[in-house]
Amino acid sequence: MQFTNMIIKNDTIFDDVIIIDDVIPTSYQDHLAAAIGSDSFPWYWQKEVVSYDSSFIKIINDNWIPSYGFSHLFYCKPINHQSSYHDMILPMILTACDAVGKQNLIINRIRGGLLTRISNSISNKHHMPHGDAPAEPKHTTMLYYPVDSDGDTYMFDKILDKEHEGSDKSITITPKKGRAVFFNGLRYHASSNPTLNDFRVVINVNLY
């Protein structure tokens, strides 16, 4: 069953990128936004939002900057971890998967990420482009945005281990409350900090 206000779009330049607006009812959107934005929600400090080492070659572009952030691990199958907030988030994921016909995929990891506002002098910068699970030959990534914010997600026309294919084209997706995005998890993508809003939140789900 599809909610009447749900809008599914796959009209970007990349055929694997599907955007769903209002993927869950407004009341559920509000519940998630309030819970995740409350003073009691446990966010954990990350010195760097994307791991890399000094030997990393700027394969995609040199327009990225390092950034600290905060994270919350809702679920991780390999280490048998499940936070107390897992059940709050799970119906949203299952509803989104139903909407795009991905009911039989296995959830491997659910991770929340929070980024804070930075100076608008570097508003055109993003974080390091990456694929989500390099060890997995094929997987799907889903993003969900619990709150409206600037700090776009960048998608690049490059696939992990096929960096010399594709083009220099990229698209950006703006965080919008109730919006979910599905794409090939091996596609290079990157987050960016907000420069207008106080914070930006995304829930990242890896599916196999």
ZADO-1210 file (C-alpha; in nm, 4 decimals, padded with zeros to 6 digits):
<atoms>
<atom x="00.0000" y="00.0000" z="00.0000" code="MET" pos="1"/>
<atom x="00.1298" y="00.3433" z="-00.0951" code="GLN" pos="2"/>
<atom x="00.0425" y="00.6580" z="00.0997" code="PHE" pos="3"/>
<atom x="-00.1471" y="00.9098" z="-00.1120" code="THR" pos="4"/>
<atom x="00.1045" y="01.1900" z="-00.0497" code="ASN" pos="5"/>
<atom x="00.4092" y="00.9765" z="-00.1371" code="MET" pos="6"/>
<atom x="00.5974" y="01.0980" z="-00.4461" code="ILE" pos="7"/>
<atom x="00.8516" y="00.8666" z="-00.6124" code="ILE" pos="8"/>
<atom x="01.0998" y="01.0166" z="-00.8596" code="LYS" pos="9"/>
<atom x="01.3684" y="00.8426" z="-01.0643" code="ASN" pos="10"/>
<atom x="01.4303" y="01.1187" z="-01.3159" code="ASP" pos="11"/>
<atom x="01.7894" y="01.2032" z="-01.2217" code="THR" pos="12"/>
<atom x="02.0795" y="01.1452" z="-01.4637" code="ILE" pos="13"/>
<atom x="02.1629" y="00.8226" z="-01.2740" code="PHE" pos="14"/>
<atom x="01.9143" y="00.5413" z="-01.3282" code="ASP" pos="15"/>
<atom x="01.9874" y="00.3753" z="-00.9915" code="ASP" pos="16"/>
<atom x="01.8962" y="00.6854" z="-00.7873" code="VAL" pos="17"/>
<atom x="01.5344" y="00.6857" z="-00.6649" code="ILE" pos="18"/>
<atom x="01.3999" y="00.9729" z="-00.4536" code="ILE" pos="19"/>
<atom x="01.0838" y="00.9321" z="-00.2458" code="ILE" pos="20"/>
<atom x="00.9247" y="01.2344" z="-00.0798" code="ASP" pos="21"/>
<atom x="00.6899" y="01.1864" z="00.2158" code="ASP" pos="22"/>
<atom x="00.7792" y="00.8199" z="00.2359" code="VAL" pos="23"/>
<atom x="00.5984" y="00.7953" z="00.5702" code="ILE" pos="24"/>
<atom x="00.2954" y="00.9810" z="00.7122" code="PRO" pos="25"/>
<atom x="00.3502" y="01.3302" z="00.8524" code="THR" pos="26"/>
<atom x="00.2772" y="01.2210" z="01.2087" code="SER" pos="27"/>
<atom x="00.5531" y="00.9561" z="01.1896" code="TYR" pos="28"/>
<atom x="00.7905" y="01.2075" z="01.0307" code="GLN" pos="29"/>
<atom x="00.7258" y="01.4431" z="01.3223" code="ASP" pos="30"/>
<atom x="00.7806" y="01.1644" z="01.5755" code="HIS" pos="31"/>
<atom x="01.1213" y="01.0708" z="01.4296" code="LEU" pos="32"/>
<atom x="01.2289" y="01.4348" z="01.3994" code="ALA" pos="33"/>
<atom x="01.1359" y="01.5075" z="01.7604" code="ALA" pos="34"/>
<atom x="01.3078" y="01.1963" z="01.8959" code="ALA" pos="35"/>
<atom x="01.6296" y="01.2420" z="01.7015" code="ILE" pos="36"/>
<atom x="01.6452" y="01.6142" z="01.7767" code="GLY" pos="37"/>
<atom x="01.5788" y="01.5835" z="02.1499" code="SER" pos="38"/>
<atom x="01.8396" y="01.6562" z="02.4170" code="ASP" pos="39"/>
<atom x="01.8221" y="01.2955" z="02.5357" code="SER" pos="40"/>
<atom x="01.9057" y="01.1298" z="02.2032" code="PHE" pos="41"/>
<atom x="02.2558" y="00.9719" z="02.2245" code="PRO" pos="42"/>
<atom x="02.4804" y="01.1139" z="01.9536" code="TRP" pos="43"/>
<atom x="02.8476" y="01.0105" z="01.9659" code="TYR" pos="44"/>
<atom x="03.1455" y="01.2179" z="01.8599" code="TRP" pos="45"/>
<atom x="03.3327" y="01.1306" z="01.5398" code="GLN" pos="46"/>
<atom x="03.6645" y="01.2982" z="01.4733" code="LYS" pos="47"/>
<atom x="03.6138" y="01.2398" z="01.0990" code="GLU" pos="48"/>
<atom x="03.2841" y="01.1553" z="00.9271" code="VAL" pos="49"/>
<atom x="03.4583" y="00.9529" z="00.6536" code="VAL" pos="50"/>
<atom x="03.7670" y="00.7421" z="00.7271" code="SER" pos="51"/>
<atom x="04.0686" y="00.7839" z="00.5010" code="TYR" pos="52"/>
<atom x="04.4467" y="00.7801" z="00.5271" code="ASP" pos="53"/>
<atom x="04.7246" y="01.0036" z="00.3986" code="SER" pos="54"/>
<atom x="04.7756" y="00.7852" z="00.0920" code="SER" pos="55"/>
<atom x="04.4220" y="00.8485" z="-00.0333" code="PHE" pos="56"/>
<atom x="04.4226" y="00.9687" z="-00.3939" code="ILE" pos="57"/>
<atom x="04.1597" y="01.2251" z="-00.4870" code="LYS" pos="58"/>
<atom x="04.0019" y="01.0023" z="-00.7492" code="ILE" pos="59"/>
<atom x="03.6778" y="01.1930" z="-00.7906" code="ILE" pos="60"/>
<atom x="03.7754" y="01.5561" z="-00.7314" code="ASN" pos="61"/>
<atom x="03.9721" y="01.7787" z="-00.4965" code="ASP" pos="62"/>
<atom x="03.6718" y="01.9738" z="-00.3725" code="ASN" pos="63"/>
<atom x="03.6348" y="01.7867" z="-00.0453" code="TRP" pos="64"/>
<atom x="03.7221" y="01.8800" z="00.3102" code="ILE" pos="65"/>
<atom x="03.7550" y="01.6761" z="00.6309" code="PRO" pos="66"/>
<atom x="03.4884" y="01.7274" z="00.8959" code="SER" pos="67"/>
<atom x="03.3970" y="01.6088" z="01.2414" code="TYR" pos="68"/>
<atom x="03.0444" y="01.4961" z="01.3193" code="GLY" pos="69"/>
<atom x="02.8264" y="01.2823" z="01.5430" code="PHE" pos="70"/>
<atom x="02.6840" y="00.9346" z="01.4858" code="SER" pos="71"/>
<atom x="02.4422" y="00.6822" z="01.6285" code="HIS" pos="72"/>
<atom x="02.4552" y="00.3146" z="01.5343" code="LEU" pos="73"/>
<atom x="02.0962" y="00.1894" z="01.5305" code="PHE" pos="74"/>
<atom x="02.1859" y="-00.1582" z="01.4070" code="TYR" pos="75"/>
<atom x="02.4856" y="-00.3537" z="01.2784" code="CYS" pos="76"/>
<atom x="02.4390" y="-00.7176" z="01.1780" code="LYS" pos="77"/>
<atom x="02.8111" y="-00.8172" z="01.1646" code="PRO" pos="78"/>
<atom x="02.8682" y="-00.7237" z="01.5296" code="ILE" pos="79"/>
<atom x="02.5187" y="-00.8161" z="01.6510" code="ASN" pos="80"/>
<atom x="02.4471" y="-00.4616" z="01.7724" code="HIS" pos="81"/>
<atom x="02.1039" y="-00.3066" z="01.8122" code="GLN" pos="82"/>
<atom x="02.0361" y="00.0215" z="01.9908" code="SER" pos="83"/>
<atom x="01.7235" y="00.0946" z="02.1940" code="SER" pos="84"/>
<atom x="01.6061" y="00.3244" z="01.9104" code="TYR" pos="85"/>
<atom x="01.6139" y="00.0516" z="01.6439" code="HIS" pos="86"/>
<atom x="01.2439" y="-00.0325" z="01.6661" code="ASP" pos="87"/>
<atom x="01.1513" y="00.3339" z="01.6309" code="MET" pos="88"/>
<atom x="01.3295" y="00.3583" z="01.2953" code="ILE" pos="89"/>
<atom x="01.2584" y="00.0138" z="01.1453" code="LEU" pos="90"/>
<atom x="00.9003" y="00.0734" z="01.0185" code="PRO" pos="91"/>
<atom x="01.0234" y="00.3734" z="00.8171" code="MET" pos="92"/>
<atom x="01.2870" y="00.1573" z="00.6452" code="ILE" pos="93"/>
<atom x="01.0441" y="-00.1256" z="00.5686" code="LEU" pos="94"/>
<atom x="00.7876" y="00.1197" z="00.4300" code="THR" pos="95"/>
<atom x="01.0481" y="00.2796" z="00.2021" code="ALA" pos="96"/>
<atom x="01.1683" y="-00.0607" z="00.0807" code="CYS" pos="97"/>
<atom x="00.8101" y="-00.1618" z="00.0025" code="ASP" pos="98"/>
<atom x="00.7631" y="00.1572" z="-00.2007" code="ALA" pos="99"/>
<atom x="01.0495" y="00.0679" z="-00.4379" code="VAL" pos="100"/>
<atom x="00.9988" y="-00.3093" z="-00.4469" code="GLY" pos="101"/>
<atom x="01.2969" y="-00.4037" z="-00.2307" code="LYS" pos="102"/>
<atom x="01.1100" y="-00.6114" z="00.0264" code="GLN" pos="103"/>
<atom x="01.3501" y="-00.9069" z="00.0248" code="ASN" pos="104"/>
<atom x="01.6726" y="-00.7226" z="00.1023" code="LEU" pos="105"/>
<atom x="01.8575" y="-00.7873" z="00.4285" code="ILE" pos="106"/>
<atom x="01.9436" y="-00.4904" z="00.6493" code="ILE" pos="107"/>
<atom x="02.3141" y="-00.4989" z="00.7298" code="ASN" pos="108"/>
<atom x="02.3606" y="-00.1632" z="00.9036" code="ARG" pos="109"/>
<atom x="02.1578" y="00.1406" z="01.0100" code="ILE" pos="110"/>
<atom x="02.3582" y="00.4456" z="01.1081" code="ARG" pos="111"/>
<atom x="02.2558" y="00.8011" z="01.1900" code="GLY" pos="112"/>
<atom x="02.4833" y="01.0956" z="01.1164" code="GLY" pos="113"/>
<atom x="02.4620" y="01.4527" z="01.2443" code="LEU" pos="114"/>
<atom x="02.6642" y="01.7437" z="01.1037" code="LEU" pos="115"/>
<atom x="02.6738" y="02.0945" z="01.2479" code="THR" pos="116"/>
<atom x="02.6814" y="02.4305" z="01.0735" code="ARG" pos="117"/>
<atom x="03.0053" y="02.5648" z="00.9251" code="ILE" pos="118"/>
<atom x="03.1091" y="02.8962" z="00.7720" code="SER" pos="119"/>
<atom x="02.9413" y="02.9737" z="00.4402" code="ASN" pos="120"/>
<atom x="03.2858" y="03.0608" z="00.3005" code="SER" pos="121"/>
<atom x="03.3276" y="02.6880" z="00.2227" code="ILE" pos="122"/>
<atom x="02.9664" y="02.6156" z="00.1343" code="SER" pos="123"/>
<atom x="03.0646" y="02.4644" z="-00.2008" code="ASN" pos="124"/>
<atom x="03.2733" y="02.1922" z="-00.0368" code="LYS" pos="125"/>
<atom x="03.1652" y="01.8373" z="00.0424" code="HIS" pos="126"/>
<atom x="03.3209" y="01.5521" z="00.2379" code="HIS" pos="127"/>
<atom x="03.5321" y="01.2748" z="00.0897" code="MET" pos="128"/>
<atom x="03.3499" y="01.0813" z="-00.1872" code="PRO" pos="129"/>
<atom x="03.3167" y="00.7147" z="-00.0969" code="HIS" pos="130"/>
<atom x="03.1244" y="00.3928" z="-00.1505" code="GLY" pos="131"/>
<atom x="02.9506" y="00.2565" z="00.1584" code="ASP" pos="132"/>
<atom x="03.0725" y="-00.1046" z="00.1797" code="ALA" pos="133"/>
<atom x="03.3761" y="-00.1708" z="-00.0439" code="PRO" pos="134"/>
<atom x="03.3971" y="-00.5351" z="00.0656" code="ALA" pos="135"/>
<atom x="03.0501" y="-00.6093" z="-00.0692" code="GLU" pos="136"/>
<atom x="03.0316" y="-00.6524" z="-00.4493" code="PRO" pos="137"/>
<atom x="02.6687" y="-00.5451" z="-00.4652" code="LYS" pos="138"/>
<atom x="02.4476" y="-00.3630" z="-00.2179" code="HIS" pos="139"/>
<atom x="02.1889" y="-00.0883" z="-00.1959" code="THR" pos="140"/>
<atom x="02.2145" y="00.2228" z="00.0170" code="THR" pos="141"/>
<atom x="01.9119" y="00.4061" z="00.1485" code="MET" pos="142"/>
<atom x="01.9209" y="00.7545" z="00.2999" code="LEU" pos="143"/>
<atom x="01.6429" y="00.9098" z="00.5058" code="TYR" pos="144"/>
<atom x="01.6332" y="01.2762" z="00.6065" code="TYR" pos="145"/>
<atom x="01.4419" y="01.3369" z="00.9331" code="PRO" pos="146"/>
<atom x="01.4608" y="01.7192" z="00.9159" code="VAL" pos="147"/>
<atom x="01.4762" y="01.9939" z="00.6550" code="ASP" pos="148"/>
<atom x="01.8256" y="02.1334" z="00.6126" code="SER" pos="149"/>
<atom x="02.0838" y="02.2567" z="00.3700" code="ASP" pos="150"/>
<atom x="02.4000" y="02.0494" z="00.3342" code="GLY" pos="151"/>
<atom x="02.3290" y="01.8540" z="00.0178" code="ASP" pos="152"/>
<atom x="02.4227" y="01.4934" z="-00.0545" code="THR" pos="153"/>
<atom x="02.6445" y="01.4701" z="-00.3635" code="TYR" pos="154"/>
<atom x="02.6189" y="01.1764" z="-00.6066" code="MET" pos="155"/>
<atom x="02.8973" y="01.1212" z="-00.8592" code="PHE" pos="156"/>
<atom x="02.9108" y="00.9406" z="-01.1924" code="ASP" pos="157"/>
<atom x="03.1738" y="00.7000" z="-01.0603" code="LYS" pos="158"/>
<atom x="03.1391" y="00.3494" z="-00.9201" code="ILE" pos="159"/>
<atom x="03.3815" y="00.1921" z="-00.6728" code="LEU" pos="160"/>
<atom x="03.6578" y="-00.0019" z="-00.8529" code="ASP" pos="161"/>
<atom x="03.5459" y="00.1538" z="-01.1849" code="LYS" pos="162"/>
<atom x="03.6854" y="00.5004" z="-01.1239" code="GLU" pos="163"/>
<atom x="03.8047" y="00.5447" z="-01.4825" code="HIS" pos="164"/>
<atom x="03.4559" y="00.4965" z="-01.6238" code="GLU" pos="165"/>
<atom x="03.1693" y="00.7442" z="-01.6210" code="GLY" pos="166"/>
<atom x="03.2077" y="01.1192" z="-01.6450" code="SER" pos="167"/>
<atom x="03.2643" y="01.4258" z="-01.4301" code="ASP" pos="168"/>
<atom x="02.8896" y="01.4745" z="-01.3854" code="LYS" pos="169"/>
<atom x="02.7314" y="01.4828" z="-01.0426" code="SER" pos="170"/>
<atom x="02.3960" y="01.5629" z="-00.8845" code="ILE" pos="171"/>
<atom x="02.2988" y="01.7025" z="-00.5464" code="THR" pos="172"/>
<atom x="02.0059" y="01.6008" z="-00.3271" code="ILE" pos="173"/>
<atom x="01.8822" y="01.8408" z="-00.0608" code="THR" pos="174"/>
<atom x="01.7846" y="01.7031" z="00.2818" code="PRO" pos="175"/>
<atom x="01.4067" y="01.7294" z="00.3095" code="LYS" pos="176"/>
<atom x="01.1995" y="01.6030" z="00.6006" code="LYS" pos="177"/>
<atom x="01.0362" y="01.2729" z="00.5053" code="GLY" pos="178"/>
<atom x="01.2591" y="01.2164" z="00.2004" code="ARG" pos="179"/>
<atom x="01.4221" y="00.8793" z="00.1295" code="ALA" pos="180"/>
<atom x="01.6820" y="00.8082" z="-00.1388" code="VAL" pos="181"/>
<atom x="01.7860" y="00.4688" z="-00.2772" code="PHE" pos="182"/>
<atom x="02.0986" y="00.4136" z="-00.4889" code="PHE" pos="183"/>
<atom x="02.3759" y="00.1694" z="-00.5723" code="ASN" pos="184"/>
<atom x="02.5881" y="00.1568" z="-00.2558" code="GLY" pos="185"/>
<atom x="02.9052" y="00.1380" z="-00.4655" code="LEU" pos="186"/>
<atom x="02.8276" y="00.4732" z="-00.6273" code="ARG" pos="187"/>
<atom x="03.0600" y="00.7437" z="-00.4988" code="TYR" pos="188"/>
<atom x="02.8679" y="00.9919" z="-00.2859" code="HIS" pos="189"/>
<atom x="02.9436" y="01.2498" z="-00.0190" code="ALA" pos="190"/>
<atom x="02.7711" y="01.4499" z="00.2508" code="SER" pos="191"/>
<atom x="02.8240" y="01.8186" z="00.3235" code="SER" pos="192"/>
<atom x="02.7823" y="02.0467" z="00.6226" code="ASN" pos="193"/>
<atom x="02.4948" y="02.2923" z="00.6509" code="PRO" pos="194"/>
<atom x="02.5802" y="02.6618" z="00.6379" code="THR" pos="195"/>
<atom x="02.2306" y="02.7995" z="00.7091" code="LEU" pos="196"/>
<atom x="02.0679" y="02.5450" z="00.9408" code="ASN" pos="197"/>
<atom x="02.2090" y="02.4556" z="01.2818" code="ASP" pos="198"/>
<atom x="02.2413" y="02.0881" z="01.1977" code="PHE" pos="199"/>
<atom x="02.1836" y="01.8272" z="00.9276" code="ARG" pos="200"/>
<atom x="02.0782" y="01.4677" z="01.0006" code="VAL" pos="201"/>
<atom x="02.0702" y="01.1615" z="00.7770" code="VAL" pos="202"/>
<atom x="01.9929" y="00.7974" z="00.8489" code="ILE" pos="203"/>
<atom x="02.2074" y="00.5701" z="00.6317" code="ASN" pos="204"/>
<atom x="02.0919" y="00.2120" z="00.5689" code="VAL" pos="205"/>
<atom x="02.2947" y="-00.0576" z="00.3918" code="ASN" pos="206"/>
<atom x="02.0876" y="-00.3367" z="00.2338" code="LEU" pos="207"/>
<atom x="02.1975" y="-00.6643" z="00.0701" code="TYR" pos="208"/>
</atoms>
